[in-house]
Amino acid sequence: MTEFERQLVHSFNVFFKENGTKGIAFRLKQHRFTHQYLDVIVDSLHPDYYLGIECKSISTHKGARSLYFKQHFTVDKHGSHQVERMSEYLRLSGRKGFLAVELRSGTGKERTAYAIPMKYVTEKFEAGESGFKVKEIMDFPRIERTGAIYIIDAKKWV
């Protein structure tokens, strides 16, 4: 589990506890010979928080200018791309899906994260585009944070 995933899971669980909302966020354990559908699963009776979130981090200070479908996502041994598997899981489970992208700017600099609804990810992928440019990512809602806690706001996860 990456630090970004751990912080996002912790942030959702703190939010649920502090707001008295029934819900839990967790990361399914990844096994060597099976793929996981998404990084973070959020279960709640509240429909705004019935989510599946894939987390990706890119280092903009090392020159990364895009998040690429070929480079940053996997293809399984049957040729199924990760975006296809995620989309199918979300369709079958009824969850709202998001790609949470963390932009790392280097040691001592603020990390920023953005929530991209999965429908945009799927549309770009199916259109044959290569991925998302950093500037495009920054057009989506920013996931604000206070220290190590991301601020969970239903408006960002719609």
N, C-alpha and C positions, 0 to 999 in steps of 0.2 A: 504494500500500500504506500503510495506516495504521500509526502507531507501535505500536499494540496488536498488529496482525497480525505486524509485523516482530519484536517481542519474543517472541511466542508461537512463531513459526517458529525463531528463534534458540534459545529455551529447549529446544525438542524436540531440535534438532541437538546442543546442548551435552550434554543428557541422554544421547543415543545414544552420543556419543563417550566421555563419562566412564564409562558403564556397560558399554561393550563390546557394546552391543545393535545389531544390524544394523537400520538404519532411517534415513530421511531425511524431513524436513519441508520443504515448499516452497509457494510461492504462484505459481499460474499467472498469467502475464501477462494482464491484462485488455485486450481489444480493443474499440474503439469500437462496432462493429456486432454483436458477439456477447456473449452473457451468459456469465458464469462461474457454475459450479454452486455452488461453495463458496470461501471465502477461503483456507483452509489445507488442504493435502492432506498426510497423513502416511502414508508407505509403510513397512511393516515386515513381516517374516515372523512376528514376534511378534503374535498376534491382538489383544492389548490395545492395540496401537499401529497398527492398520490403520484409520485414521480420516479423516473429513471434518469440518471445523470451519468454521462460519460465525461471523464476529466482528462484534459490534455494540457501540458505545459510546454511552452517554447521559450527559448532564451533569446530575447531580442538584442541583448548586449553582445551576443556572439554572432550577430548578423542575420538571424532568422527574420525573414520578411513575410513568411506565409506559413500556414498550417496546411500540409499537403495530404490528400487522401491516400496517395501511394506510400509516402514516407512515414506518416504518423499513425496510420491505421493498419490493421492486419488483414490478411487473407488466409482462410483456413485451408486444410489439405484438400478440400472439395472445391476450392475456388470461390467460396462465398466471402465477399468483402464484409468487413466489420460494420460498415454503415448499413448494409442490407440486413445483417443479423440483428443489429440494434433496432432497426425500423420494424422488423417482423415481431420481435419480442414486445415492443411497445404496442403494436397493433393488437397482439393476442392478449396482453395483460390489461389493456385499457389505460395504461399510465400515460401521463404527459411526459415527453422526453426533452432533454436538453443536453447540449454539448457545453460544458463549462470549460473555458479556456483561460489558463493563467499565463500572463505575460511576465516573464522574469527579466528584470532590467540590470541585474548584476548585484554583487555584494554591497550591502549597505543601502541599496535603493529599494523603493517600494515596489512590491509585486501588485499587479492589478489582475482582476478576473472579470470575465464577461459571460453572460448566459445567452446562448444561442438556441432558440427553439429548434428541435430536431427536424421540423418540417423544412426549414431552410437548408439544413445540412443535406437532407435527402434530395431536395430539389436540385441543389448544386451538383451533387454526386451523379444523379440520374441525367443531368444535362451534359455530363462529360467534362465538367470544369475540374481544374486541378486541386482546388481547395479554397481557403479563405486567406486573403491578404490581411496583415496586421491591422491596417487602416479599416478594413471591412469589419473585423472582429470588434474594433473599438466603437463601431456604430450601434452595437447591441447593448442592452442594459448592463451597466457595470454592477458587479456584486461588491458592494462596499464592505469595508472591514474596520474593526476596531481592535488593534493589536493582532492577536492570532485568531480572533473570532470574526467570521463573516456575518454580516447583518442579513438575516433572513427576512425578506419582504415579499409577501404574496404577489405584489405587482410585477416583480422580476421573473416570477415563475408561472406566468400565464401563457 
